[in-house]
């Protein structure tokens, strides 16, 4: 896909006016919030559009998460076009940063009527969930599938988000159940629930038998055991700074994207 600047600008404006319907503090968004919310809108849209994004932006894995220089560059002109409030927050520890806000309800309704329904739903959902909670928002986007399946500076592949239209064999078999089979299945489920509740009751009754455990003994035997465990772990590291080096293939390892081992 090619970048659709009109869509991108409208989306940035929509994100800000949606946030503007929140409480006073939550309605102020910074550059990082706006960029990440655009990413989440593209992510949601890609699920049902064969991996194509709504804006046509090219997203890369940069500094641990999704990034788009094109999106970053469009924030200021897009928000200035709707006369959004621009507040500069000065910081002695960090570089000065900007917070944007726009509480125009009429503009919200105007943009909402023009916005794609999937994209609008995603924006409203995630702004309600995170607002301008930078940590929560970043933690969430860092764990999305396109990011977890990419190495630093690689282009993110949104096809990882595509929803399969193929029904599983179990779904097909359920669809073919007759009325009689459904009745038998419901009865089996009911019988199973009764049996399960009985087992839980029996287990609860048996667990009421109180056993007074012996208190731990912090004696010489205990301390000697701890000493042996420390020895088996190898020599102690002296205090200081250390550099850990990992091979590049760690970014594509199963540990990053497989929920069974991550």
N, C-alpha and C positions, 0 to 999 in steps of 0.2 A: 504493500500500500504506500501511497505518497501522502506526505503531510497535508492535512486539511486545516489551514490556519484559521478559517472561519469557525470551524467546530471547536478547535482548541481554545480560541479566545472566548467563545460563548461558554465553554465548559469552565474555564477559569473564573469567569464572571458569575456563573451559576453557583460554583462552590462557595464563593465569598458571600453571595446573598443568602444562600441556605444557612451558612454559619451566622449570618446577621439576624436570623430569626431566633437565635439562642440567647443565653444570658449575656450580660455585658462583657465579661471576661472571655468567654468561649467564642465570641463572635470575631475576635481579633486573630487573624492567621498570619503566619510568617511565610517566607519564601519556601521553606522546606515542607511546611504543611500543604501548601497549594500544589507543589510538584508531586508529592506523594498521593494526594487525593486524585489528581489526574491519572496517575498510574493505576490506582485502584478502580477508577472508572473504566479505563482501558482493559484492565484485567477481567472485570465482570462482563464487559461487552464481548470479549474474546471467547468466553465460554460457549456462547451460542452462535458465534460467527466464524467458526472454523479457524480460530486463532488470530483472526484479523482484529486490530484494535480500532477503537472509535475515532481517534484523532489521526491515526496514521504515523504517530511518532515512532522513532527508533529508540528503544530503551536499552541501556547497557548496565552491566553489573559494575558499579563504581563505588568505592568506599563502603563496602559491605551491603549495598542495596541498589535498588533501581534508580537510574538517573537519566535525564534527557537534557542536553544543553539547549535544544530548540525550545523545550517547554520553559526552561529557566528564562530564556531571552524574551518570551512572549508575556510573562507575568506582568511586568510593569506597563507596557503599552495597552494590554487588554484591560487592566484595572483602571488605568487613567481614562480610558474611553467611557467608563461609567461614573467617573468622578468619585471613585472610592476614596475613603479617608486613608491617609498615609501618615503613620506615626513613626518617628525615628526614636529608638530607645538607645541611649548611650550607655556604654559599659567600659569600665576601666580595666576589667580583666579580659574581656573579649572584644572583637571588633563591633562597632555599632551595628545594630540590625533594625529591620523595618517590620512593622505590624500593619496589616491592611484590614479594613472593615467597611461594610456597606449594609446598612439596615433598612434599605428601601423595599417596602413590601410590594409596591406596585411593580417594581423591576423584577422582584422575585416571581410574581405571578406571570409576567410577560415572558421571562426566560423559561419558567417551568412549563408553560404551554408549548414552547418550541422544542424543548429538550427531548431526546430519545428516552423512552420510558425505562429501559434497562439501566441506562446511564444515570437518569434522575434518581431512580430507586437506590442505586449503589452509593451515590453521593450523599443522599439523605441518611442512609443506613450508617455509613462510616463516620459521618460528622456527628451523628447522635452518639455513636459509640466512643469516639476519640476526641472530638472537639479540637482543641489545640494542645492536647496531651502529646508532646513530642515523643517522649519515651515509649508510650503505649503504641503510638502510630508506627514508629520506626521498627519496634520489635515485631509488629504484625507483618509489615511489608517485607522485612528481611527473611521471613519464614514462608513466603509465598513460593509456589512451585517453580516459576520461571527463574527466580533468584537461586533457589536451592539446586537447580540443575545447570548452573552456569559458573564459570571461573571468572576472576577479575578481568574487567575490560571486554568481556565477550558480550555480544548482542543477546538480549533475552528472547527466548522462544515462547510465545504465548500459546502455542499448540498444546503445551502441557495442561492447559486449562480447559480444552475442548471436552464437552460432555458427550459421551457416546450415546448414540441412538439405538444401539443394538441391545435388544432385550436378552437378559440372561435366561438360561434354560429353566431356572426355578420360577421366574416371572411368567414365562410362557405356560408352564404347567399349571400355575395358579389360575391363569385366565381360562384354561380349558376344564376346570373343575365343574362337575354337574351339581345341581341343587342337592342331591342326595349325598354326594361326596363332601360338599361344604358342611352339611349337617353333621356328618360323621366326624369331620375335622374339628368342628366347634365343640362336639362332645368330648373328643380326645383332649382338647386344650383345657376344657373345664375339669375333666378328671385329673389331669396333670396338676392343675392349680390346687385342687383339693389335697392331693398327695404331697405336694410341695409344702403347703401350709401345715400339714400334719407333721412333716419332718422338722419344720422350723420350730413348731411348738414343742416337740419332743426334745429337740436340741436345747431350747431355752430352759426347759425344766431341768434337764441334766446338768446344765451349766450353773444352776443355782447352788449346787453343792460347793460350799466354800472350802477352799484349801488355803491354809496359812503358810506361805512360802517362808523358807529360812532367810534371815537377813544376810546380805553379802558380807564376806569376811575380808577386810582389807588388811591381811596379815603379811608375813614375810613370803609365804608361798605365792600369794597374789602378786606382790611386787616383783618377785623373781620371774614369774610368768610374763609380766609386762616387759621386763628387761630382755627376756629371750625373744619375744616378738619383735622388739626394736632391733636386736642384733640380726635377726633373720631378714629384716628389711634392707640391710646394707648400711654402709657408713652414713653418718649425718652430713647433710649439705651445710656448708658454712653460710652465714647470712651474706646477702649481696644481690646484685642484679645479674640475671642470666638471660641468654638469648636462646629461644627455642626455634629450630629450623625444621620446616616441613617440606616435603616434596610437593611439586605443583599438582600431582594427581589427587591430592587430598580434596580438591574442590569438586571433583567428579566422583568421589567415593560414595558408597551407599550410606555412610554415616550421616551425610548431609540431607538426604532426601527420602530415605527409607524409614517410615515410622516404626518399623519393627525393631530397628537397632539404634535409632537416633533418640 
